[in-house]
Amino acid sequence: MSNDIKIVIIVAFVLFVTKVLLVLAGRNKKEDTEILVLWILITAAASLTHNFYIVVFLLILIKIFFLKNDLSKNITAYFALWTIIPAYFIMDFPLSSLPLMNATFQRMTMVIWILPLLPKLLNQASLKGRRVLFDIPVLYLIAMGIVVAFSEHYHYQITTIGSVKETMQLFMDLVIPYFVIVLWADTWSKLKKVLFAFMLGGLALSVFGVLEAVLNWNVFTEMVFSGMLPVDETYKYRAFLRARASFPEPISYGVFVLITMGLSFAVMFRTKNQFMVKLLIIMIFLAALYAAQSRGDQIAAVLFLTMYFFYKMQSSSRFILLILMIIFLSVAGYIFKQQSPVGVNTDMEKVDKHGTFEYRKEMFFALLDLIPKHPYFGNTMYKKDPSMEKLRQGEGIIDPVNSYLAMAVELGLVTLFFFVLFIIRSARAGIGLVKYGYAVNNQLWVNLGAAVTATVMALSVALAFTSFSDTNPPVFWFTMGVARAIQLNLKKKLEIEKGKDEYDLG
């Protein structure tokens, strides 16, 4: 049996398991089945033909005959299939196939499915709703993204067409998806569909990760890297989807699993029905995070669980949870220090093979020293500084491994301020919903607020252990979009109670 057919069979099996888990958890929705069927169709087309244009043609057919102009179907399909299996690794996307952006599966679904509906989305949004487009932190971050696109780069020579492409990709990957969530999810029923879309994609990836871990990575090695890489090199790609696919690195995979697990809490634990199955689903998410072997994501997952239960508890019980959390982190920190594989004489050129603790420590202080040189708006060429040369890894890469410090050095403290403000505002949106839920004695709102608050906090911690690159920026903006939609929904609901507006509870 060829590897191409194996890919289709294994993906179909993973999606079948995903569907069974959702049904056992009490969610037997036709739209879930439809999305999973689309997933298999796209997988088969990509795997069996290895032709980018055939995949694009299939996306057009799906748009014409199934999704049509239905905002709900198009938006939920886009976010659920954003992590589709497979992506890059079974076919060569013609990276310069479009004049204004590099072609990826996600961008093609944006162009074919979402862009034609933007006028309809704006028309449906009320005048008050359109005001979310004028959001100072968001607009500043977008502006800085455009400035960076037209700035000198360390990795490659800047050109006008290259800068235009980067700007287009900024909007395709981050800006438009963020505003689609914020503008469309203006009721609980719509927001719930977005959350379930993320849960569907995240659960499928987690099932796949757990399957491969159980099989000791054999699926990935045999089907993708057979004859392409030495077996001892495959440790770099510890999961079926983490190499040249939607998630090029373990920590990127872990970040997505982390936020989809968090958003799953928002919709799964509204009731206690089928509790054991729901608990099994969460264990699958956690097992996938463990398999990713990214300590940053694992720490963030512990923080998520702590903060989720913290906000779900009555105030009288929260102190006990915090004490237990402090004890757990102290013990975990001691064990980690004792088991750290990095010795005093570790060769920094082999840091990617022996561990990254010392590398992160040296990078942390090196970046701190660079901030005062360009404090306000940063320096996109900071990696050319002589102090960075000693931190070059074996593959010739200088990886900041800390989103906040990298942003402060490259884009300046002003940008870091708006970025952190963006995160704080999102966390406050969830906390506000928790408080409202307790005030009106509605556990649905408490659960939603607790899950989103904990997800934002966990994501903010995970970003301290990785660079803000690859798939991390889209995942970040998706999460902030959900939090912003919650904030606007709560504001709208409070206006209803004052008799100023109408609200659809869904």
C-alpha positions in Angstrom: 0.0 0.0 0.0 1.4 3.4 -1.0 2.1 6.1 1.6 -0.4 8.3 -0.2 -3.3 5.9 0.4 -2.1 5.3 4.0 -2.3 9.0 4.7 -6.0 9.1 3.6 -6.8 6.0 5.6 -5.1 7.1 8.8 -6.6 10.6 8.6 -10.1 9.1 8.1 -9.5 6.9 11.1 -8.4 9.9 13.3 -11.5 11.9 12.2 -13.8 8.9 12.9 -12.4 8.7 16.4 -12.8 12.4 16.8 -16.5 12.2 15.7 -17.1 9.2 18.1 -15.7 11.2 21.0 -17.9 14.2 20.2 -21.0 12.0 20.0 -20.2 10.3 23.3 -19.7 13.7 24.8 -23.3 14.6 23.8 -22.6 16.6 20.6 -24.1 14.8 17.6 -24.3 17.7 15.1 -24.7 17.4 11.4 -22.3 20.3 10.8 -19.5 18.5 12.6 -20.0 15.5 10.2 -20.0 17.8 7.2 -16.8 19.4 8.2 -15.1 16.1 8.8 -16.2 14.9 5.4 -14.7 18.0 3.8 -11.5 17.3 5.7 -11.3 13.8 4.2 -12.1 15.0 0.7 -9.4 17.7 0.8 -6.9 15.2 2.3 -7.6 12.7 -0.4 -7.3 15.3 -3.2 -4.0 16.6 -1.8 -2.5 13.2 -0.9 -3.5 11.3 -4.0 -2.7 14.0 -6.6 0.0 16.1 -4.9 -1.3 19.0 -7.1 -1.9 22.4 -5.5 -4.3 23.5 -8.3 -6.5 20.4 -7.9 -6.9 21.2 -4.2 -7.8 24.9 -5.1 -10.3 23.6 -7.6 -11.8 21.4 -4.9 -12.0 24.3 -2.5 -13.9 26.3 -5.2 -16.3 23.4 -5.8 -16.9 23.2 -2.0 -17.7 26.9 -2.0 -20.1 26.7 -4.9 -22.1 23.6 -4.0 -21.9 23.4 -0.2 -20.7 26.5 1.7 -22.3 28.9 -0.8 -22.9 32.3 0.8 -23.8 31.0 4.2 -21.7 33.0 6.7 -22.1 30.4 9.4 -20.9 27.5 7.3 -18.0 29.4 5.7 -16.7 30.8 9.0 -17.0 27.6 11.0 -15.4 25.5 8.1 -12.5 28.0 7.8 -11.6 27.8 11.5 -12.2 24.1 11.9 -10.2 23.2 8.8 -7.4 25.8 9.5 -5.3 22.9 10.9 -6.2 20.5 8.2 -4.3 17.2 7.8 -2.3 17.3 5.5 -0.8 20.7 4.7 2.6 21.3 3.2 4.4 18.0 3.6 2.6 15.9 1.0 2.6 18.5 -1.8 4.7 21.4 -2.9 2.7 24.6 -2.8 3.9 27.0 -5.6 5.0 29.6 -3.1 5.0 32.4 -5.7 1.9 31.3 -7.4 0.0 34.4 -6.4 1.3 37.9 -7.2 0.4 39.4 -3.8 1.0 36.6 -1.4 2.6 33.2 -1.0 0.1 30.4 -1.4 -0.8 28.2 1.6 -3.9 26.1 2.3 -5.1 28.5 4.9 -4.7 31.6 2.7 -6.5 29.8 -0.2 -9.5 29.0 2.1 -9.5 32.7 3.2 -9.5 33.9 -0.5 -12.1 31.5 -1.7 -14.4 31.1 1.3 -14.2 34.2 3.4 -13.1 37.2 1.3 -16.3 37.1 -1.0 -18.4 37.3 2.1 -16.8 40.3 3.8 -19.2 42.8 2.3 -22.1 40.7 3.6 -20.5 40.5 7.0 -20.1 44.2 7.2 -23.6 44.9 6.0 -25.0 42.6 8.7 -23.0 44.3 11.4 -24.8 47.2 13.0 -23.2 50.7 12.9 -22.3 50.2 16.5 -20.8 46.8 15.7 -18.6 48.3 13.0 -16.9 50.6 15.6 -14.8 47.6 16.7 -12.8 48.2 13.5 -11.5 51.4 15.2 -9.7 49.7 18.0 -6.5 51.5 19.1 -4.4 48.6 20.3 -5.3 46.5 17.3 -4.8 49.3 14.8 -1.4 50.1 16.3 -0.3 46.5 16.1 -1.5 46.3 12.5 0.4 49.5 11.7 3.6 48.1 13.2 3.2 44.9 11.2 3.0 47.0 8.0 6.0 49.1 9.1 8.0 45.9 9.7 7.0 44.5 6.3 8.6 47.5 4.7 11.7 47.6 7.0 15.1 46.1 6.4 15.3 42.5 7.4 18.1 40.4 8.8 17.1 37.2 6.9 16.6 38.5 3.4 16.9 41.5 1.1 13.9 43.8 1.3 12.0 44.5 -2.0 8.8 46.4 -2.7 7.0 43.3 -3.9 8.2 41.3 -0.9 6.9 44.0 1.4 3.5 44.1 -0.3 3.3 40.3 0.0 4.1 40.5 3.7 1.5 43.1 4.2 -1.1 41.0 2.4 -0.2 38.0 4.4 -0.5 40.0 7.6 -4.1 40.7 6.7 -4.9 37.2 5.5 -3.4 35.4 8.4 -4.1 37.7 11.4 -6.2 40.8 10.8 -9.2 39.5 8.7 -9.7 36.3 10.8 -9.6 38.4 14.0 -12.3 40.8 12.8 -14.4 38.0 11.3 -14.7 36.5 14.8 -15.3 39.9 16.4 -17.9 41.0 13.9 -19.8 37.8 13.3 -19.8 36.2 16.8 -22.1 38.9 18.2 -24.5 36.4 19.9 -23.8 33.4 22.2 -25.1 31.0 19.5 -22.6 32.3 16.9 -19.8 32.4 19.4 -20.5 28.8 20.4 -20.1 27.8 16.7 -16.7 29.4 16.6 -15.6 27.7 19.8 -16.8 24.3 18.6 -14.9 24.8 15.3 -11.7 25.3 17.2 -12.5 22.4 19.4 -13.0 20.1 16.4 -9.7 21.0 14.8 -7.8 20.9 18.1 -9.3 17.5 19.1 -8.4 16.0 15.7 -4.8 17.2 16.0 -4.6 15.9 19.6 -6.0 12.4 18.6 -3.4 12.3 15.9 -0.6 13.3 18.2 -1.6 10.7 20.8 -2.0 8.0 18.1 1.5 8.8 16.8 2.9 8.8 20.4 1.4 5.4 21.0 3.0 4.1 17.7 6.3 5.6 18.7 6.2 8.1 15.8 6.3 5.3 13.2 3.3 6.8 11.3 5.1 10.1 10.7 8.5 8.5 9.9 7.2 5.9 7.5 4.7 8.1 5.7 6.5 11.3 5.4 10.3 11.0 6.0 10.9 7.6 4.6 14.1 8.0 2.5 14.2 11.7 3.1 15.9 12.0 6.5 18.0 9.8 8.7 16.0 8.2 11.4 18.0 9.9 14.1 17.0 13.3 12.6 13.3 12.7 13.1 13.5 13.7 16.8 13.1 17.3 15.5 9.7 16.5 14.1 7.9 14.7 17.0 4.4 14.6 15.6 2.7 13.9 12.4 1.8 17.5 11.8 4.8 19.4 13.1 7.1 19.3 10.1 6.4 21.4 7.1 2.7 21.3 7.8 0.4 23.6 9.7 2.7 23.4 12.7 6.4 23.4 11.8 7.7 23.1 15.4 6.6 21.2 18.5 5.9 24.3 20.5 3.7 25.7 17.7 1.7 22.5 17.8 1.6 22.7 21.6 0.3 26.3 21.6 -2.6 25.4 19.3 -3.5 22.3 21.3 -3.3 24.5 24.4 -5.7 27.2 23.2 -8.1 24.7 21.6 -8.2 22.7 24.9 -9.0 25.9 26.7 -11.8 26.9 24.4 -13.1 23.4 24.6 -13.7 23.9 28.3 -15.9 26.8 27.4 -18.4 24.7 25.5 -18.0 21.2 27.1 -18.4 22.0 30.7 -21.5 24.1 30.5 -23.3 21.0 32.0 -22.1 17.9 33.8 -23.7 15.5 31.3 -21.4 12.8 29.9 -18.7 14.1 32.3 -16.4 11.0 32.0 -16.3 11.2 28.2 -15.5 15.0 28.4 -12.8 14.2 30.9 -11.4 11.7 28.5 -11.3 14.3 25.8 -9.4 16.7 28.1 -6.9 13.9 28.9 -6.3 13.4 25.1 -5.5 17.2 24.8 -3.1 16.9 27.8 -1.5 13.7 26.4 -0.9 15.5 23.1 0.7 18.4 25.0 2.9 15.9 26.9 3.9 14.3 23.6 4.9 17.6 22.2 7.7 17.7 24.8 7.5 21.5 25.0 8.1 22.5 28.6 6.7 26.0 28.0 3.3 24.6 26.8 3.2 22.1 29.6 3.7 24.8 32.2 1.1 26.9 30.5 -1.3 23.9 30.6 -0.8 23.6 34.4 -1.5 27.3 34.7 -4.6 27.0 32.6 -6.1 24.3 34.7 -5.2 26.2 37.9 -6.8 29.5 36.7 -9.8 27.7 35.3 -10.7 26.1 38.6 -9.7 29.2 40.4 -12.4 31.3 38.7 -14.9 28.4 38.9 -14.5 28.2 42.6 -16.1 30.3 45.3 -13.8 32.9 46.7 -13.5 31.0 50.0 -11.9 28.0 48.3 -9.5 29.8 46.0 -6.8 30.3 48.6 -6.4 26.6 49.1 -5.9 26.1 45.3 -3.2 28.8 45.2 -1.3 27.1 48.0 -1.4 23.8 46.3 -0.3 25.4 43.0 2.7 27.0 44.7 3.7 23.7 46.2 3.3 21.9 42.9 5.4 24.5 41.0 8.1 24.4 43.7 8.5 20.7 43.5 8.3 20.7 39.6 10.9 23.4 39.5 13.3 21.5 41.7 12.8 18.3 39.7 13.4 20.1 36.4 16.6 21.7 37.8 17.9 18.3 38.9 17.1 16.7 35.6 18.2 19.5 33.3 20.3 17.9 30.5 22.5 21.0 30.0 25.9 20.9 31.6 28.3 23.7 32.3 30.4 22.9 29.3 27.6 22.5 26.8 28.6 23.5 23.3 26.1 26.3 22.3 26.3 25.1 18.7 24.6 21.9 19.7 22.1 23.5 21.9 19.2 22.2 19.8 20.3 18.6 20.5 21.2 18.9 24.2 18.6 21.2 25.6 17.8 24.9 25.6 17.8 26.1 29.3 21.2 27.7 29.2 20.6 29.1 25.7 17.4 30.7 26.9 19.2 32.2 29.9 22.0 33.7 27.8 19.5 34.9 25.2 17.4 36.6 27.9 20.2 38.7 29.2 21.5 39.5 25.7 18.2 40.8 24.6 17.8 42.9 27.8 21.1 44.5 27.0 19.9 45.4 23.5 16.7 47.1 24.5 18.2 50.4 25.6 19.9 50.9 22.2 16.6 51.4 20.5 14.0 51.5 23.3 10.9 53.0 21.7 10.5 51.5 18.3 13.1 48.8 18.2 15.5 47.6 15.6 14.6 45.0 13.0 18.3 44.3 12.4 19.1 43.5 16.0 20.4 40.0 15.1 23.4 41.6 13.4 24.6 42.9 16.7 27.9 41.2 17.7 26.4 40.1 21.0 24.0 37.9 19.1 26.6 36.0 17.2 27.6 33.7 20.1 23.9 32.7 20.4 23.7 31.3 16.8 22.6 27.7 17.0 23.9 24.8 15.0 21.6 25.4 12.1 22.7 29.0 11.8 19.5 30.3 13.6 19.3 32.9 16.2 16.0 32.2 18.0 14.9 34.7 20.7 12.7 32.0 22.3 10.7 34.8 24.2 8.0 36.7 22.3 8.0 39.6 24.7 11.7 40.3 24.7 12.0 39.8 21.0 9.1 42.2 20.4 10.7 44.8 22.7 14.1 44.6 20.9 12.7 44.3 17.3 9.6 46.6 17.6 10.3 48.6 20.7 8.7 49.1 24.1 5.8 51.0 22.7 4.7 48.0 20.6 5.3 45.7 23.6 3.0 48.0 25.7 0.1 47.7 23.2 0.7 44.0 22.8 0.5 43.4 26.6 -2.5 45.8 26.8 -4.2 43.6 24.2 -3.6 40.6 26.4 -4.7 42.3 29.6 -7.9 43.6 27.9 -8.7 40.1 26.7 -8.2 38.6 30.2 -10.3 41.3 31.7 -13.1 40.4 29.3 -13.2 36.9 30.6 -13.0 38.0 34.2 -15.9 40.4 33.6 -18.0 37.6 32.3 -17.1 35.5 35.4 -18.2 38.3 37.7 -21.4 38.8 35.7 -22.2 35.1 35.8 -21.8 35.0 39.6 -23.9 38.1 39.9 -26.9 36.6 38.0 -26.2 33.1 39.2 -25.6 31.7 35.7 -23.0 29.0 35.5 -22.9 29.1 31.7 -21.4 32.6 31.8 -19.1 31.7 34.7 -17.8 28.7 32.8 -17.3 30.6 29.5 -15.5 33.5 31.3 -13.3 31.2 33.4 -12.3 29.1 30.3 -11.4 32.2 28.2 -9.6 34.0 31.0 -7.5 30.9 31.8 -6.8 30.4 28.1 -5.6 33.9 27.6 -3.4 33.7 30.7 -1.9 30.3 29.6 -1.2 31.6 26.1 0.5 34.7 27.6 2.8 32.3 29.6 3.4 30.0 26.6 4.6 33.0 24.5 7.3 33.6 27.1 8.9 30.3 26.0 8.8 30.7 22.3 9.2 33.2 19.5 6.2 35.0 18.0 6.5 33.4 14.6 5.3 30.5 12.5 1.7 29.7 13.5 1.8 31.4 16.9 0.7 34.8 15.6 -2.6 33.5 14.0 -3.3 31.4 17.1 -2.8 34.4 19.3 -5.1 36.6 17.2 -7.8 34.0 17.1 -7.8 33.8 20.9 -7.8 37.6 21.3 -10.7 37.7 18.8 -12.8 35.3 20.9 -12.1 37.3 24.0 -13.0 40.6 22.2 -16.3 39.0 21.0 -17.1 37.9 24.6 -16.4 41.5 25.8 -18.7 43.0 23.2 -21.4 40.4 23.9 -21.3 41.1 27.6 -21.5 44.9 26.9 -24.4 44.3 24.6 -26.2 42.1 27.2 -25.8 44.7 29.9 -27.3 47.3 27.6 -30.3 45.0 27.1 -30.8 44.8 30.8 -30.9 48.6 30.8 -33.5 48.5 28.0 -31.2 50.0 25.4 -30.8 47.1 23.0 -31.9 43.6 22.0 -29.8 40.5 22.4 -30.1 37.1 20.9 -29.3 34.4 23.5 -29.2 31.8 20.8 
